[in-house]
Amino acid sequence: MRMRTVVIWPVDCGRPPEAVGGIGHQRSPRSRRRRSGLRFALVWGSLLLLAVQTRASDEAQESGLFEQKPDVARLIVGFEQAAASAAESERKYFIDFTVEVGFGRKDTWSRGAYGPLFRTWGTVRLTSVPQQINVPVGEFATQFDQNLANLKVNELVQAGELLTGFELMVATWPHYKSTDFRRGGVSLSVTAAGGVITPLDPQSSLRVFELTDEARQTLGIDASKNYVAFVSKDRDRFFRQWYAGFRLRTHYGSSTSGRLNSILDVSVGQDEAITGGRLYRSVLRAEGFFPLEWGTGFLYLYGGVLIRPGPVREKEPLLLRPAPAGVVVPAPDVEVRTIPQVDKDFYRIGVGVDLVRLVEQFRGKHVSEPPKPQGDGHD
């Protein structure tokens, strides 16, 4: 059987002591209230920005507030691999819906072909349950639309993420007043964003393993138990996140029609999803999006990493064998332990295609298929 590496902390310890800033590290009530108020304003203010973006976009187009229509939306479906540091990776389908709205009068707030000086944006990202894909890469790529269509409805969405904010353009290369924009250009903006991530329900995170004598001694479990089940805690709040930093955009010239901007974000903030479920330490975030020309359309490449600056922590792993199929939880011979939220670096890479175009292509296949002949009742 395959062995899995499990790094855990006893239930009584909650999160590891070194992850909370040291023993006896406490903030004053006034400091906690001030920080909580700031986080509340940032996160829920960002949600409000996303709620008004659609209406603001319509009003802006009617009143001619900006000189050139910016990238308004993208709707992409794809496949990704994601994992925390030294953890088993998961492969999932995802849907990415992003809206961008520009503000400002065209005489003072426009930067020509680069679009509006000030933008608000919002991204909703949905991921499916983890997929077990054991087919060759070539076969999976050529049958991607069919594999996606075969995905069960109850497996389509397991978790969601909302991130919304604004960006202010501060520099362009070449200058925005340049008359030659056939090859495009690059813009640099300052940006800030906030949002939430939905936690998994405990049942989805359940993992059951066989107990060894070493595991019983390490975890303090008596000999009457044959298995141990690890499950995440039942959390009553979304994971909150906020970031501030820089955004680099590649604007493609008139020679490339319909191509979305390439984007590279480098920012610093906080993210409860990778820091033990609390906003207590800084996180460095780098994320990129690149539209790759492919035939008559585009492949959209994603990549991102979340890094927690600080000293490296290493622990001895606990090797456990997965329990055989049919083990029921809860049961008298199963010890159930809750595990803390991930407190590690995180990465994500993926590739996607235009969802609307994929749906049209899939519908076209069904329309073009000839109807099956009906039997006449004779052999």
C-alpha positions as CSV (number, residue, x, y, z in Angstrom):
1,M,0.0,0.0,0.0
2,R,1.0,3.6,-0.5
3,M,2.3,5.5,2.5
4,R,1.3,9.1,3.1
5,T,3.2,11.7,5.0
6,V,1.1,13.4,7.6
7,V,2.4,16.4,9.7
8,I,0.0,17.2,12.6
9,W,-0.1,18.7,16.0
10,P,-2.1,17.3,18.9
11,V,-5.6,18.6,19.3
12,D,-4.9,20.2,22.6
13,C,-2.2,22.4,21.1
14,G,-4.4,23.9,18.4
15,R,-2.0,25.8,16.1
16,P,1.7,25.3,16.8
17,P,3.1,27.7,19.4
18,E,5.8,29.1,17.1
19,A,3.1,30.2,14.6
20,V,1.4,32.7,16.9
21,G,4.3,35.0,17.6
22,G,5.7,33.4,20.8
23,I,4.3,32.6,24.2
24,G,2.8,35.6,26.0
25,H,2.5,37.7,22.8
26,Q,-0.8,39.6,23.2
27,R,-2.2,42.8,21.7
28,S,-4.0,45.4,23.8
29,P,-7.8,45.5,23.4
30,R,-7.6,48.9,21.8
31,S,-5.1,47.6,19.2
32,R,-7.2,44.6,18.5
33,R,-10.3,46.8,18.0
34,R,-8.4,49.1,15.7
35,R,-7.1,46.3,13.5
36,S,-10.4,44.6,13.4
37,G,-12.1,47.8,12.2
38,L,-9.5,48.3,9.5
39,R,-9.9,44.7,8.2
40,F,-13.7,45.0,8.3
41,A,-13.7,48.2,6.3
42,L,-11.2,46.8,3.7
43,V,-12.9,43.5,3.1
44,W,-16.5,44.6,3.1
45,G,-15.7,47.9,1.3
46,S,-14.2,45.7,-1.5
47,L,-17.3,43.6,-1.6
48,L,-19.3,46.8,-2.1
49,L,-17.1,47.9,-5.0
50,L,-17.8,44.6,-6.7
51,A,-21.5,45.0,-6.2
52,V,-21.7,48.4,-7.9
53,Q,-19.3,47.6,-10.8
54,T,-21.9,46.3,-13.2
55,R,-24.1,49.3,-12.8
56,A,-21.2,51.7,-12.9
57,S,-20.0,50.2,-16.2
58,D,-23.3,50.8,-17.9
59,E,-23.5,54.4,-16.6
60,A,-20.0,55.1,-17.7
61,Q,-20.6,53.9,-21.2
62,E,-23.8,56.0,-21.6
63,S,-22.1,59.2,-20.3
64,G,-18.8,58.7,-22.2
65,L,-16.7,59.0,-19.1
66,F,-13.7,57.2,-20.6
67,E,-12.3,57.5,-24.0
68,Q,-11.7,53.8,-24.8
69,K,-13.6,50.8,-23.6
70,P,-11.3,48.7,-21.3
71,D,-11.2,45.0,-20.7
72,V,-14.6,44.6,-19.2
73,A,-14.9,40.9,-18.4
74,R,-13.5,37.4,-18.9
75,L,-15.2,34.1,-18.3
76,I,-12.7,31.2,-18.3
77,V,-12.9,27.5,-17.4
78,G,-9.8,25.4,-17.0
79,F,-7.8,22.9,-15.0
80,E,-5.3,23.6,-12.2
81,Q,-3.0,22.0,-9.8
82,A,-2.5,23.5,-6.3
83,A,-0.9,22.6,-3.1
84,A,0.7,23.9,0.1
85,S,4.4,23.4,0.8
86,A,5.3,19.7,1.4
87,A,1.7,18.7,0.9
88,E,0.0,16.4,-1.6
89,S,-1.1,18.4,-4.6
90,E,-4.8,18.5,-5.8
91,R,-6.0,18.8,-9.4
92,K,-9.3,20.6,-10.0
93,Y,-11.5,22.2,-12.6
94,F,-12.0,25.9,-12.1
95,I,-14.1,28.8,-13.4
96,D,-12.7,32.3,-13.4
97,F,-15.1,35.3,-13.8
98,T,-13.4,38.7,-13.8
99,V,-15.0,42.2,-14.3
100,E,-13.0,45.4,-14.8
101,V,-14.6,48.9,-14.8
102,G,-12.8,52.1,-15.6
103,F,-13.7,55.5,-14.1
104,G,-12.7,59.1,-14.9
105,R,-13.4,61.8,-17.5
106,K,-11.8,61.3,-20.9
107,D,-10.1,64.7,-20.8
108,T,-8.2,64.1,-17.6
109,W,-8.6,60.5,-16.5
110,S,-7.8,58.6,-19.7
111,R,-4.5,57.3,-20.9
112,G,-5.3,56.8,-24.5
113,A,-4.9,53.3,-25.8
114,Y,-3.9,52.1,-22.2
115,G,-7.5,52.8,-21.1
116,P,-8.7,54.5,-17.9
117,L,-6.3,55.9,-15.3
118,F,-8.4,54.4,-12.5
119,R,-10.1,51.0,-12.5
120,T,-12.0,48.8,-10.1
121,W,-12.1,45.1,-10.6
122,G,-13.4,41.9,-9.1
123,T,-12.7,38.2,-9.5
124,V,-14.9,35.3,-8.6
125,R,-13.1,31.9,-8.7
126,L,-14.9,28.6,-8.3
127,T,-13.1,25.2,-8.0
128,S,-14.5,21.7,-8.3
129,V,-13.9,18.7,-6.0
130,P,-10.4,17.2,-6.5
131,Q,-10.2,15.0,-9.7
132,Q,-8.3,11.7,-10.1
133,I,-7.0,12.0,-13.7
134,N,-5.0,8.9,-14.8
135,V,-5.1,9.3,-18.6
136,P,-2.3,10.5,-20.9
137,V,-1.9,14.3,-21.2
138,G,-2.6,14.3,-25.0
139,E,-5.9,12.4,-24.5
140,F,-7.0,14.6,-21.6
141,A,-6.2,17.8,-23.7
142,T,-8.1,16.7,-26.8
143,Q,-11.1,15.5,-24.8
144,F,-11.2,18.4,-22.3
145,D,-14.6,19.6,-23.3
146,Q,-16.1,16.1,-23.0
147,N,-14.4,15.5,-19.6
148,L,-15.8,18.8,-18.3
149,A,-19.3,17.9,-19.6
150,N,-19.1,14.6,-17.8
151,L,-18.4,16.3,-14.5
152,K,-21.3,15.7,-12.0
153,V,-23.3,18.7,-10.9
154,N,-22.6,18.0,-7.2
155,E,-18.9,18.0,-7.9
156,L,-18.8,21.2,-10.0
157,V,-18.3,23.6,-7.1
158,Q,-16.6,22.7,-3.8
159,A,-15.0,26.1,-2.8
160,G,-15.1,29.7,-4.0
161,E,-13.0,32.8,-3.7
162,L,-13.9,36.5,-4.1
163,L,-11.2,39.2,-4.5
164,T,-12.0,42.7,-5.5
165,G,-10.2,46.0,-5.4
166,F,-8.9,49.0,-7.5
167,E,-5.8,50.0,-9.4
168,L,-4.3,53.4,-10.3
169,M,-2.0,53.7,-13.3
170,V,1.2,55.5,-12.5
171,A,3.5,54.9,-15.5
172,T,3.3,53.7,-19.2
173,W,6.0,52.5,-21.7
174,P,5.9,54.0,-24.3
175,H,4.2,57.2,-23.2
176,Y,0.5,57.1,-23.4
177,K,0.6,60.2,-25.8
178,S,2.7,58.2,-28.3
179,T,1.0,57.9,-31.7
180,D,2.6,54.5,-32.5
181,F,0.8,51.8,-30.5
182,R,0.8,49.0,-33.1
183,R,3.1,46.8,-30.9
184,G,1.3,47.7,-27.7
185,G,2.9,48.8,-24.5
186,V,3.3,48.2,-20.7
187,S,1.6,50.0,-17.8
188,L,2.4,50.0,-14.1
189,S,-0.3,50.5,-11.5
190,V,-0.6,50.5,-7.7
191,T,-3.4,48.2,-6.6
192,A,-5.2,47.2,-3.4
193,A,-7.7,44.4,-2.9
194,G,-9.6,42.4,-0.3
195,G,-11.9,39.5,-0.3
196,V,-12.9,36.1,1.2
197,I,-12.4,32.4,0.6
198,T,-14.9,29.7,1.5
199,P,-13.6,27.0,3.9
200,L,-14.2,23.4,3.2
201,D,-16.9,21.6,5.2
202,P,-15.4,19.0,7.6
203,Q,-16.8,16.1,5.8
204,S,-14.9,17.0,2.6
205,S,-11.6,17.1,4.5
206,L,-12.0,13.8,6.2
207,R,-9.0,11.5,5.9
208,V,-8.8,8.1,7.7
209,F,-5.5,6.2,8.4
210,E,-4.4,3.0,10.1
211,L,-2.8,3.4,13.5
212,T,0.7,2.1,14.4
213,D,2.3,1.8,17.8
214,E,4.4,4.8,17.0
215,A,1.4,6.8,16.0
216,R,-0.5,5.8,19.1
217,Q,2.4,7.0,21.3
218,T,2.9,10.2,19.3
219,L,-0.8,11.2,19.4
220,G,-1.6,9.8,22.8
221,I,-4.2,7.3,21.6
222,D,-5.1,4.2,23.6
223,A,-4.7,0.7,22.1
224,S,-8.5,0.1,21.7
225,K,-8.4,2.3,18.6
226,N,-7.4,0.9,15.2
227,Y,-7.8,4.0,13.0
228,V,-7.4,7.7,13.3
229,A,-9.5,10.2,11.3
230,F,-8.3,13.7,10.7
231,V,-10.9,16.4,9.9
232,S,-10.8,20.2,9.6
233,K,-12.5,22.4,12.2
234,D,-16.0,23.6,11.7
235,R,-15.4,27.3,11.0
236,D,-18.2,29.9,11.2
237,R,-16.5,32.6,9.0
238,F,-15.0,32.8,5.6
239,F,-11.2,33.1,5.3
240,R,-10.4,36.8,4.9
241,Q,-7.6,38.3,2.7
242,W,-6.3,41.6,1.7
243,Y,-3.3,42.8,-0.4
244,A,-1.6,46.0,-1.6
245,G,1.1,46.3,-4.2
246,F,1.9,46.7,-7.9
247,R,0.3,45.5,-11.1
248,L,2.1,45.2,-14.4
249,R,0.0,45.0,-17.6
250,T,1.0,44.2,-21.1
251,H,-1.4,46.0,-23.5
252,Y,-1.4,44.4,-27.0
253,G,-1.6,46.6,-30.0
254,S,-4.2,46.8,-32.8
255,S,-2.4,43.9,-34.6
256,T,-3.7,41.4,-32.0
257,S,-7.5,41.7,-31.9
258,G,-9.4,40.3,-29.0
259,R,-6.4,39.5,-26.8
260,L,-6.7,40.2,-23.1
261,N,-4.0,42.0,-21.2
262,S,-1.3,40.0,-19.6
263,I,-1.1,40.8,-15.9
264,L,1.5,40.3,-13.2
265,D,0.7,41.2,-9.6
266,V,3.2,41.5,-6.8
267,S,1.7,42.5,-3.5
268,V,2.0,42.2,0.3
269,G,-0.9,41.5,2.6
270,Q,-2.5,38.9,4.9
271,D,-4.5,35.7,4.1
272,E,-6.2,33.6,6.7
273,A,-6.3,30.6,4.4
274,I,-2.5,30.0,4.6
275,T,-1.7,31.4,8.0
276,G,-3.5,29.1,10.4
277,G,-6.9,30.7,10.0
278,R,-5.9,34.1,11.4
279,L,-4.7,37.4,10.1
280,Y,-1.6,37.5,12.2
281,R,1.4,37.7,9.8
282,S,2.4,39.1,6.4
283,V,2.1,37.2,3.1
284,L,3.9,37.9,-0.2
285,R,1.7,37.3,-3.2
286,A,2.8,37.0,-6.8
287,E,0.3,36.0,-9.5
288,G,0.3,36.1,-13.3
289,F,-2.1,35.7,-16.1
290,F,-1.0,35.3,-19.8
291,P,-3.2,34.8,-22.9
292,L,-1.3,32.5,-25.3
293,E,-2.3,32.5,-29.0
294,W,-3.4,29.0,-30.0
295,G,-4.8,28.5,-33.5
296,T,-7.8,30.8,-33.9
297,G,-8.2,31.4,-30.2
298,F,-6.3,31.6,-26.9
299,L,-5.1,29.5,-24.1
300,Y,-5.1,31.3,-20.8
301,L,-2.1,30.4,-18.5
302,Y,-2.4,31.0,-14.7
303,G,0.2,30.9,-12.0
304,G,0.5,32.1,-8.5
305,V,2.4,31.7,-5.2
306,L,1.8,32.8,-1.7
307,I,4.9,33.1,0.6
308,R,5.0,33.7,4.3
309,P,8.3,35.6,5.0
310,G,10.2,34.4,8.0
311,P,12.4,31.5,9.3
312,V,11.9,28.0,8.0
313,R,10.2,25.5,10.3
314,E,10.9,21.8,9.8
315,K,9.1,18.9,11.7
316,E,9.5,15.2,11.8
317,P,6.8,13.6,9.6
318,L,4.4,11.0,10.8
319,L,4.0,8.2,8.2
320,L,0.6,6.5,8.1
321,R,-1.0,4.0,5.8
322,P,-4.5,4.9,4.4
323,A,-7.3,2.9,6.0
324,P,-9.0,0.2,3.8
325,A,-12.2,1.0,2.1
326,G,-15.3,0.5,4.2
327,V,-14.1,2.1,7.4
328,V,-17.0,4.0,8.9
329,V,-16.5,7.3,10.8
330,P,-17.5,7.7,13.6
331,A,-17.0,4.3,15.1
332,P,-15.8,2.8,18.4
333,D,-12.4,1.9,17.0
334,V,-11.8,5.2,15.2
335,E,-10.2,8.2,17.0
336,V,-11.3,11.5,15.4
337,R,-8.9,14.4,15.6
338,T,-9.3,17.9,14.3
339,I,-6.3,19.5,12.5
340,P,-5.4,23.1,12.3
341,Q,-5.7,25.3,9.2
342,V,-2.8,25.2,6.8
343,D,0.1,27.4,7.9
344,K,2.4,27.0,4.9
345,D,3.4,28.5,1.6
346,F,1.1,27.8,-1.3
347,Y,1.2,27.6,-5.1
348,R,-1.3,27.3,-7.9
349,I,-0.8,26.8,-11.7
350,G,-3.4,26.2,-14.4
351,V,-4.5,26.6,-17.9
352,G,-8.0,27.6,-19.2
353,V,-10.1,28.4,-22.3
354,D,-12.9,30.8,-23.0
355,L,-16.1,29.2,-21.5
356,V,-18.5,30.8,-23.9
357,R,-16.6,29.6,-26.9
358,L,-16.3,26.1,-25.3
359,V,-20.0,25.9,-24.8
360,E,-20.7,27.0,-28.4
361,Q,-18.2,24.4,-29.6
362,F,-19.8,21.7,-27.5
363,R,-23.3,22.6,-28.7
364,G,-22.1,22.6,-32.3
365,K,-20.8,19.0,-31.9
366,H,-24.3,17.9,-30.8
367,V,-26.1,19.8,-33.6
368,S,-23.7,18.4,-36.3
369,E,-24.2,14.8,-35.1
370,P,-26.7,12.9,-37.3
371,P,-29.7,11.4,-35.5
372,K,-29.4,7.8,-34.6
373,P,-31.6,5.5,-36.8
374,Q,-34.6,4.1,-35.1
375,G,-35.1,0.4,-35.1
376,D,-38.1,-1.2,-37.0
377,G,-38.5,-4.0,-34.5
378,H,-36.8,-6.7,-36.7
379,D,-33.4,-8.3,-36.1
